[in-house]
Amino acid sequence: MCADRVRSRIGRARDEEIGQDFHHSEESKRMFRWQCGSGPRRVAGLVVAGFLLTFLFSIRAQAGFGYVFVQCVFKAHHSLDDYTKSGAEYGSVSAIVEGADKGWASIDFPTDKATRHNYTRSYDILLAPYQHTAKNVLELGIKKGGSIKLWREYFDAGAFIYGMDIDHGCPTFPRDGHIKSIFLDTNNREDVLKAVGDIRFDVIVDDGCHTNLCIWKSFNTLFPLLQPHGLYLVEDYPKYFLYTLEKYFHKNSSNQFYIVGDRADEEVLLAILPPSSWALQPEVTRKMSWKLVKPIGGEA
Ligand SMILES: C[S@@+](CC[C@H](N)C(=O)[O-])C[C@H]1O[C@@H](n2cnc3c(N)ncnc32)[C@H](O)[C@@H]1O
């Protein structure tokens, strides 16, 4: 086919001339190389073109590998290293996430709190009493740093946002002095207590290890470091472990345990409230759709 194209280009040339003089001339070699390429090169060209088209299409559709790649590698990572609190004022957690580019790979807030889960709707209600009052907020599980940024945007400028993660590759937010990334295993009580020192938290969100034993260990270490008016949240708690709540978490406890349903069917959000938690205010409780867990051997 290529030879035909070359033939038509040279127009009046005779077949014998193409096979001999023209075929062996430098000009013909250049034309063949330019127009036809070699077999493997042509295949490689088609593959690259295919990738490029898929890549551009997925960026346009804001889905798929291309989009995730651009968001994660170029934009999300870059924006996290450079991040400082924006100074914008937000009325709710949802407003921040909805105002940002959506999705777990979002440029602005790479988190699954409003995609796979719908926790942000509950957080709008539960966190409202803390938005302008919290001094120290802790989240277990930093991952891509999206939720740490989310908290930094949501709470007042004076609040400190602490993130704990076992993975030293998680973001550190070097430009924002009110965000502290702490690298440790939250199973390790001694390390956690040493890192926290005399800090007491207004809100703790456990979105870390997600295994029952680890959630329980982290809770035992960190719940006593919660302010009496505080709120302790456990994300992605598996429904099939709910029976253990009464047995372990709630034993002899005067705290209130609530189960909040989630759009991810097999998991729930746990809200654990000390008796004087601000999340027990009527403005919160009448808006929340949640289920109280009764402690074993006592009235809820
Ligand atoms: C679900 S991700 C956190 C997502 C993040 N909070 C967000 O909303 O974007 C869970 C994180 O917990 C961390 N993790 C798992 N086990 C841990 C442990 N034992 N101690 C501390 N961090 C742990 C993982 O490294 C991972 O980054």
The ligand as an SDF file (V2000), in Angstrom:
LIG
                    3D

 27 29  0  0  0  0  0  0  0  0999 V2000
   -8.8450    4.6090   54.3500 C   0  0  0  0  0  0  0  0  0  0  0  0
   -7.2220    5.2580   54.3800 S   0  0  0  0  0  0  0  0  0  0  0  0
   -7.4330    6.8580   55.0590 C   0  0  0  0  0  0  0  0  0  0  0  0
   -8.1900    7.7620   54.1410 C   0  0  0  0  0  0  0  0  0  0  0  0
   -8.2750    9.1980   54.5750 C   0  0  0  0  0  0  0  0  0  0  0  0
   -8.6700    9.3500   55.9650 N   0  0  0  0  0  0  0  0  0  0  0  0
   -9.2600    9.9210   53.6970 C   0  0  0  0  0  0  0  0  0  0  0  0
  -10.4320   10.0680   54.0520 O   0  0  0  0  0  0  0  0  0  0  0  0
   -8.8280   10.3310   52.6030 O   0  0  0  0  0  0  0  0  0  0  0  0
   -6.5020    4.3370   55.6790 C   0  0  0  0  0  0  0  0  0  0  0  0
   -5.1230    4.7650   56.0790 C   0  0  0  0  0  0  0  0  0  0  0  0
   -4.8420    4.1660   57.3310 O   0  0  0  0  0  0  0  0  0  0  0  0
   -3.4980    3.7990   57.3960 C   0  0  0  0  0  0  0  0  0  0  0  0
   -3.3170    2.7220   58.3960 N   0  0  0  0  0  0  0  0  0  0  0  0
   -3.6340    1.4060   58.2670 C   0  0  0  0  0  0  0  0  0  0  0  0
   -3.3150    0.7380   59.3940 N   0  0  0  0  0  0  0  0  0  0  0  0
   -2.7900    1.6390   60.2500 C   0  0  0  0  0  0  0  0  0  0  0  0
   -2.2660    1.5540   61.5730 C   0  0  0  0  0  0  0  0  0  0  0  0
   -2.2310    0.4020   62.2480 N   0  0  0  0  0  0  0  0  0  0  0  0
   -1.7960    2.6830   62.1560 N   0  0  0  0  0  0  0  0  0  0  0  0
   -1.8330    3.8680   61.4780 C   0  0  0  0  0  0  0  0  0  0  0  0
   -2.3270    4.0070   60.2260 N   0  0  0  0  0  0  0  0  0  0  0  0
   -2.7950    2.9110   59.6130 C   0  0  0  0  0  0  0  0  0  0  0  0
   -3.1560    3.3920   55.9660 C   0  0  0  0  0  0  0  0  0  0  0  0
   -1.7710    3.5210   55.7360 O   0  0  0  0  0  0  0  0  0  0  0  0
   -4.0260    4.3400   55.1360 C   0  0  0  0  0  0  0  0  0  0  0  0
   -3.2860    5.4520   54.7040 O   0  0  0  0  0  0  0  0  0  0  0  0
  1  2  1  0
  2  3  1  0
  2 10  1  0
  3  4  1  0
  4  5  1  0
  5  6  1  0
  5  7  1  0
  7  8  2  0
  7  9  1  0
 10 11  1  0
 11 12  1  0
 11 26  1  0
 12 13  1  0
 13 14  1  0
 13 24  1  0
 14 15  1  0
 14 23  1  0
 15 16  2  0
 16 17  1  0
 17 18  1  0
 17 23  2  0
 18 19  1  0
 18 20  2  0
 20 21  1  0
 21 22  2  0
 22 23  1  0
 24 25  1  0
 24 26  1  0
 26 27  1  0
M  CHG  2   2   1   9  -1
M  END
$$$$
